């Protein structure tokens, strides 16, 4: 057999193989396989049957790691309950710096961000959010010996903020005569207050309570912040995932699960009325 004949037969075989592959790709079986994949992973999770969560390891009582290194806190328990309600049993939390958390969700490194993340118009440019599930106060924490007692007394002071938080945004807008010092997390900022390298730290009210008990600091200023409730952050365009989370979240509110977790993690704190079961709304105000 000549070399030319062999090459011709090889070329014919290659064309036939390519045509066969094309037919298989267009066949009902291939289409069914795609449908099956969509059915098995309706929420577009990175790993079907598992939700990867970007969170914080030092934001007590919202999200933090316990002595064994496991994530716990109000947000952790609430989101785990919500995930279970939509049929996902495996929920994996990973600690991140807050400054990069939303970007990590937006670019697909994580399925969701859970860390008492306030919903703002600016953040909606990067990620989408579930409905709100928490509202509270912002606190300026300082030594009892400081002369900080109101917002005017912050003028000329060095104030710690965690980069990327609502506190940072609020301080930039409202504390214009204050020198802001940015930190990656609350722990490093509180250490700076204790060492005297900053005069105070601006953080969440609930987290401030923990540091007050641990270090003898005090809440010098408490500022209401109900205009940016916390929500679960998800990548834009994942509408089915968002709708499922919202439905499960409202179920957790209506059957009293949210209230039970709030009382566990925020004892003695005012309870936002809008998250209580419908037959109890109006009773939680002023608690």
N, C-alpha and C positions, 0 to 999 in steps of 0.2 A: 504494500500500500504506500502511495506517495505521501510526502509530508504535506502537500497542498490538500489532499483528500482528508487527511487526519485533522488539519486545522479547520476545514470546512465543517466536518462533523462535530468538532468541539464547539464551534460557534453556534451551530444549530441547537445543540444540547443546552448551551447557556441561555439562549433565547427562550427555549421551552421551559427551563427552570424558573426564569424570571416571570414568565406568563403565569405559571402555576402559583407562584407566591402572590402575584397580584390577585388571582382568582380567590385564593384563600382569604386574603385580607378583605375582599369585598363580599365574602360569603356570609350568610345569616349566622353561622357559628361564630365568626369573628366578631360580628356586631353584638351577639349575645354575650360574648366574653366581656366586651366593654360595658354592657348593661349590668352584668354581674358585679364588675369592679365598682361601679357607681352604687349599686345596692349595698355592697359590703362596706362602703365607706361614704355614706351619704353626706357627711359634714366636711369632707375634704381634709381629713386629719393627716398629719405627716406620716403617722403609722396607724393603720386601721385598728380600731378598738382601743386606742391609747390617746390621751390628751397630754401634750407636753406643755407645761406651764412655766412661764418666766415670772419670777417672784423676787421677794426680798427676804434675806435671812435675819434681819435685825430690826424689823418694824413691829415690835410687840405693842399691842395685842393683836394686830392684824395678820401679819405673816412673819414668822421667825422660826429658828431651829431650836429644838429643845436639847437637853443634855446628851441625848443619843444621836443628835444630828438630824433628826426627823423634822420636817416642816409641820407647824401647827399654828393655831390662831383662828380668829373669827373668819377671815377671808378664806383661809385654807379649808376649814370645816364646811363653810357655806358652799364654796365652789365644788368641793368633793361631793356634797349632797346633790347639788344641781347636776353634776356630771353623771352621777348614778341614776338620776331620774330620766336622763336621755339615753340610758343604756350603756354608758361607758364606766367600767369598773376600775380600769387602770388609769390613775392620774399621777403624773410624775412632775414634781416641783423642782425647779432649779434656781438657785440664787443668782441675781444679776445686779449690777450697779443701776440705780434708777435712771441715770442719764441715758443709758443705752437700751433700756428695757422695751420701750415702744418701737424703736427701730428694729429690734430683734423679732418682735411679733410681726411687724409690717413686711419684713423681708423673708418670712417663712421659717425662721429658725425655731419658732415656737408656735403652738396653736392658739395660745391665749396668754394674756398678761393679767395677773391677779395680785394686787398689792395696794388696795384702797386707792385706786387711781382715779383722781377727779376727772370728770368729763368736761372738757372745754372745747370751744370752737377751734382753737389752734391745734389741739391734739387730734381732732377729727380730720384734720388735713392729712394726718399720717396713718391713723387706724380708725376702725369703727368701734362702737361700744354697745354693750348690752344696755338694758334699762338700768337706771340707778338703783343701788341697794343700800346706800349708807350716806349719811351727812353728819357734819360735826363742827368742831371749832379748830381754829389755829391758835398756837400758843407761843409766846416769847418766854423762854426759860432762862433764868439768870440766878446768880448767887443771892442769898438773902441779904448780903451786905452791899449789893449794887444799889445805885440810885435810879434804876429803871422801874418806872411805875405806869407809864402811859406811852403812846406812840411818839409824842413830842420829845420825851426823854431819851429816845434812841438817836437823836441828832448827834453826830460826831462819834458815835459808838461803832465798834466792830461787831457785826451781827453775822452769825453762821447760818447758812441755808444749805440744804441738800440740792445739788444741781438737778434741774429738770422738774422740780416739784411745784405744787401750787404755792407753797410758801415763797419760793424764789420769785415766781411771777408776781405775787402780791407785793413782796418787798420792793422789787424793781419799780413797780408802779406807785407805791404809797410811801416808802421810806427813802425818799430822794436825798435826804441829808445824812443817811447812814452808809457806812462802808460795808458792803456785803462781802463775806468770805465764803467761798463755795467749797463744799465737801462732798465726797462720794456717798456718805451714809451718816446716819444719826450718831452712831457710836464715836466716830472720829470727831464729829462736831462737839459732842458733849465732853469728850476728852480735852478739846481745846478750851472749852469754858472752864473746866476744872483747873487747867494749867494756867489760865489767865491770858492766853494768846488771843481769845475773842471775849467780848463782854457778855454776849448772850447767844442763844441759838433759837431759831424760829422753826417750829415743827408742829406736828399734829397734837391736839389736846390729849388724846388717849395715850399716845406714846410718851408724852411729857409726864404723865402720872407715874409711869414706871421709873423714869429717870429721877423724878423728885424723891421717890421712896428709896432709891438706890444710892443717890449721891447727896441728898440733902439740899437740892436746888429747889427753886420755887417758880410757880407760874406767875411771872411778872405782869403779863398782858394776855388776856383771852379775847380772841376776835371771832365772832360768828362767821361761819362759811357754809351757807346752805345753797349757794348758787351753783355749785359744781359738785354734785353728788358722785360718789364712787361708782364705777362700772367695770365690767370685765372687758378688757381690750382684745379685739380680734382683728385679723387682717381684713382690709376692705374687699367687698365682693363676695364674702362668705355668708350670704343672706340666710341660707337654710340653717347653718350653724347658729347664727344670731337668733333666729326665730325660735329654735329649739331651746337655747339657753334662756331666753326671755320667758317662754312658757313654763319651764321648770322653775325658774326663779320666782315667778309669781305664785306657783303652787307652794313653794317653800314658805312664802310669806303668808299665804292664805291658810295653810294648815298649822301655823304656829311654830314651824321650825326656825324661821328667822328670829322670831321673838325669843325663843329658848336659847339660841346661840348668842343673841345680843345680851341677854341677862347673865349668861355665863361669862362672857368676855369683857363686858362693860358694866359691872355692878355699880349701881348708884348714879350712872350717867343718864342725862335726858334721853328719852326714847323717841326718835322721829316717828310721828304719828302715821305718815303715809305708808310705812312698811308693815304695819300691824294687820292682822286679819280684819276683813271689812266690818265684822260685827263688833270689833273693839276700837275702831278708829274714833278718835275723840276722847278716849280714855287715857291715851299715853302722853298727852301734852302736859308738860310741866313736871313730869316724873324725874 
